């Protein structure tokens, strides 16, 4: 059997399994798949999840780093980290460099990094930045020789967000730590926490992720060009399951003819 025929057969079997697995459909009735059913597919095998957020302080600077979302990600998908600098009280500070340290093997998604900082004109604004990417060192670094101001006056903060692609061979159940380093104007040395205790937990792929990764022919999400997926197969199934499965089978048969 050719590879194309095998993919076609596997896709039809997968679509049929969706019906057999509980997609009970009536005329004008939503599928009997609830959010709890979809969530169980993407659950982690790690038991109790480790913290995906941590706050540290140095001098009068408070730094919070977190994994955006619930702190879990499937192999081959994307995860975003958010780091926020603030001054609860005391003198103003200027951050001149941020080094975001990610787990080994994670790949920075080009164009994903943004800085939200205070500007003399316009106040707090978000802008795209182009970080230095160090694959061997497992970090990206964003410099600003003039410094980003953080202050307790007017709640002036600094936030870096960056997104990474998780390796396809990441092991489900692993909790992977990350770190951070940054420079402060007039400080004699860099401030660093590596690791910082901000974990991302590798979970099983959910319905949309697994199907999209296994076969684009199924139409369960689409590739975004970076290796992860976009779109929501779960919502398509829930909103109109009969048409969804019918379209899947029709598309597979059409592609295979």
C-alpha positions as CSV (number, residue, x, y, z in Angstrom):
1,X,0.0,0.0,0.0
2,X,1.4,3.4,-0.9
3,X,2.1,6.0,1.7
4,X,-0.7,8.3,0.3
5,X,-3.2,5.4,0.5
6,X,-2.1,4.6,4.1
7,X,-2.6,8.3,5.1
8,X,-6.0,8.3,3.5
9,X,-7.1,5.1,5.2
10,X,-5.8,6.3,8.6
11,X,-7.6,9.6,8.2
12,X,-10.9,8.0,7.5
13,X,-10.4,5.7,10.5
14,X,-9.7,8.7,12.7
15,X,-12.8,10.5,11.5
16,X,-14.9,7.4,12.0
17,X,-13.5,7.1,15.5
18,X,-14.6,10.6,16.3
19,X,-18.2,9.4,15.8
20,X,-17.8,6.1,17.6
21,X,-16.1,7.9,20.5
22,X,-19.1,9.9,21.6
23,X,-20.0,12.5,19.0
24,X,-23.8,11.8,19.4
25,X,-25.5,14.1,16.9
26,X,-29.1,15.0,16.5
27,X,-30.8,17.4,14.1
28,X,-29.9,20.9,15.3
29,X,-28.2,19.5,18.4
30,X,-24.7,20.1,19.5
31,X,-22.2,17.2,20.0
32,X,-22.1,15.4,23.3
33,X,-18.5,16.3,23.8
34,X,-18.0,18.8,26.6
35,X,-15.0,20.8,27.7
36,X,-14.1,18.2,30.3
37,X,-13.8,15.6,27.6
38,X,-11.5,17.7,25.5
39,X,-9.4,18.7,28.5
40,X,-8.8,15.1,29.6
41,X,-7.1,14.4,26.3
42,X,-4.6,17.1,27.0
43,X,-3.9,16.3,30.6
44,X,-0.4,15.8,32.0
45,X,0.9,12.6,33.3
46,X,3.2,14.4,35.8
47,X,0.8,14.3,38.7
48,X,0.9,17.5,40.6
49,X,1.9,20.4,38.4
50,X,4.9,22.5,39.4
51,X,4.6,26.3,39.7
52,X,4.5,28.1,36.4
53,X,5.0,31.5,37.9
54,X,7.5,33.0,40.4
55,X,8.3,36.5,41.8
56,X,11.7,37.5,42.9
57,X,13.1,40.7,44.3
58,X,16.5,42.4,44.1
59,X,17.1,45.8,45.8
60,X,13.7,47.5,45.3
61,X,12.9,45.8,42.0
62,X,10.2,43.1,41.8
63,X,10.3,40.6,38.9
64,X,7.5,38.2,38.0
65,X,8.1,35.6,35.3
66,X,5.3,33.3,34.3
67,X,4.2,30.8,31.6
68,X,1.2,32.3,29.9
69,X,-1.9,30.1,30.2
70,X,-2.2,27.1,32.4
71,X,1.5,26.3,32.4
72,X,1.3,23.2,30.2
73,X,2.2,22.6,26.5
74,X,2.3,19.6,24.2
75,X,5.3,18.5,22.2
76,X,5.6,20.4,19.0
77,X,3.4,23.3,20.2
78,X,4.2,26.8,21.3
79,X,4.6,28.3,24.8
80,X,4.8,32.0,25.8
81,X,6.7,33.4,28.7
82,X,5.9,36.8,30.3
83,X,8.3,38.7,32.5
84,X,7.3,41.9,34.3
85,X,9.5,44.3,36.2
86,X,8.1,46.8,38.7
87,X,9.1,49.1,41.6
88,X,6.7,48.7,44.6
89,X,8.5,51.7,46.3
90,X,11.7,53.6,46.4
91,X,14.0,55.1,43.7
92,X,13.4,54.7,40.0
93,X,15.4,52.2,38.1
94,X,16.5,51.7,34.4
95,X,16.7,48.2,33.0
96,X,19.3,48.1,30.3
97,X,19.3,44.5,29.2
98,X,16.9,41.4,29.6
99,X,18.1,37.8,29.1
100,X,15.2,35.3,28.9
101,X,16.5,31.8,29.6
102,X,14.4,29.0,28.2
103,X,14.5,25.2,28.6
104,X,17.1,23.4,26.4
105,X,15.8,22.5,23.0
106,X,13.1,25.2,22.9
107,X,13.3,27.3,19.7
108,X,12.5,31.0,19.7
109,X,9.7,31.9,17.4
110,X,10.9,34.7,15.1
111,X,8.9,37.9,15.5
112,X,7.2,36.9,18.7
113,X,9.1,39.1,21.2
114,X,7.5,42.3,22.4
115,X,8.4,44.9,25.1
116,X,5.7,46.9,26.9
117,X,7.5,49.9,28.5
118,X,6.8,53.5,29.5
119,X,7.6,56.2,27.1
120,X,7.8,60.0,27.7
121,X,5.3,60.4,24.8
122,X,2.5,57.9,24.9
123,X,3.0,56.3,28.3
124,X,2.9,52.5,28.4
125,X,3.3,51.1,24.9
126,X,3.9,47.7,23.4
127,X,6.5,47.3,20.6
128,X,8.0,44.4,18.7
129,X,11.7,43.8,19.4
130,X,14.4,41.8,17.6
131,X,16.4,39.9,20.3
132,X,19.8,38.3,20.1
133,X,19.1,34.6,19.9
134,X,21.7,32.2,21.4
135,X,20.7,28.7,20.6
136,X,23.7,27.1,22.4
137,X,23.1,29.1,25.5
138,X,19.3,28.6,25.5
139,X,18.4,32.3,25.8
140,X,17.4,35.4,24.0
141,X,18.6,38.8,25.0
142,X,17.1,42.3,24.4
143,X,19.3,45.3,25.1
144,X,18.5,49.0,25.6
145,X,21.6,51.1,26.3
146,X,19.4,54.0,27.4
147,X,17.4,51.9,29.7
148,X,13.7,51.2,30.2
149,X,12.3,53.2,33.1
150,X,10.4,51.4,35.9
151,X,9.0,53.5,38.7
152,X,6.4,53.4,41.5
153,X,5.2,56.8,40.4
154,X,2.5,56.2,37.9
155,X,3.0,52.5,38.0
156,X,5.6,52.5,35.2
157,X,6.4,48.8,34.5
158,X,8.4,46.8,31.9
159,X,7.2,43.6,30.4
160,X,8.9,41.2,28.0
161,X,6.9,38.5,26.2
162,X,8.5,35.8,24.0
163,X,7.3,32.6,22.4
164,X,9.1,29.3,21.9
165,X,8.5,26.1,19.9
166,X,8.6,23.0,22.1
167,X,10.6,20.1,20.6
168,X,8.6,17.2,19.1
169,X,10.5,14.8,21.3
170,X,9.7,16.5,24.6
171,X,8.7,13.9,27.1
172,X,5.2,14.0,28.4
173,X,5.2,14.5,32.2
174,X,8.5,16.5,32.3
175,X,8.4,19.8,34.1
176,X,11.0,22.1,32.6
177,X,12.4,25.1,34.5
178,X,13.5,28.4,33.0
179,X,15.5,31.4,34.2
180,X,16.2,35.1,33.8
181,X,19.0,37.7,34.0
182,X,19.0,41.4,33.6
183,X,21.2,44.5,33.9
184,X,20.2,47.6,35.9
185,X,21.8,51.0,35.3
186,X,24.5,51.7,37.9
187,X,24.4,48.2,39.3
188,X,27.9,46.6,39.3
189,X,26.8,43.2,38.1
190,X,23.9,41.4,36.3
191,X,21.0,40.2,38.4
192,X,20.2,36.5,37.7
193,X,18.0,33.6,38.7
194,X,18.8,30.5,36.8
195,X,16.8,28.5,37.3
196,X,14.0,30.7,38.6
197,X,11.4,28.0,39.5
198,X,9.1,28.8,36.5
199,X,8.1,25.5,35.0
200,X,6.3,24.5,31.9
201,X,4.8,21.0,32.1
202,X,4.8,18.8,29.0
203,X,1.3,17.2,28.5
204,X,-0.3,15.0,26.0
205,X,-1.5,16.7,22.8
206,X,-5.2,17.6,22.9
207,X,-7.6,16.6,20.1
208,X,-6.9,19.5,17.8
209,X,-3.1,19.4,18.3
210,X,-2.8,15.7,17.9
211,X,-4.9,15.5,14.7
212,X,-3.2,18.6,13.2
213,X,0.3,17.2,13.9
214,X,-0.6,13.7,12.6
215,X,-2.4,14.7,9.4
216,X,-3.0,18.1,7.8
217,X,-5.6,16.3,5.6
218,X,-7.9,16.1,8.6
219,X,-8.3,19.8,8.8
220,X,-8.0,19.7,12.6
221,X,-6.1,23.0,12.9
222,X,-3.5,24.4,10.5
223,X,0.2,24.8,10.5
224,X,1.4,28.3,11.2
225,X,4.7,28.0,9.5
226,X,6.7,27.6,12.7
227,X,5.9,24.0,13.4
228,X,3.0,24.6,15.9
229,X,-0.6,24.7,15.0
230,X,-3.3,27.4,15.0
231,X,-7.0,27.1,14.9
232,X,-9.4,25.1,17.0
233,X,-10.6,21.7,16.1
234,X,-12.4,21.4,19.3
235,X,-14.8,24.3,18.6
236,X,-15.5,23.0,15.1
237,X,-16.5,19.6,16.5
238,X,-18.7,21.1,19.2
239,X,-20.5,23.6,17.0
240,X,-21.4,21.3,14.1
241,X,-20.1,17.8,14.5
242,X,-22.0,16.1,11.7
243,X,-20.8,18.6,9.1
244,X,-17.3,18.5,10.6
245,X,-16.9,14.7,10.3
246,X,-18.6,14.7,6.9
247,X,-16.2,17.4,5.6
248,X,-13.3,15.5,7.0
249,X,-14.2,12.2,5.3
250,X,-15.2,14.0,2.0
251,X,-11.9,15.9,2.0
252,X,-9.8,12.8,2.6
253,X,-11.6,10.9,-0.1
254,X,-11.3,13.8,-2.5
255,X,-7.6,14.2,-1.8
256,X,-7.0,10.5,-2.3
257,X,-8.8,10.2,-5.6
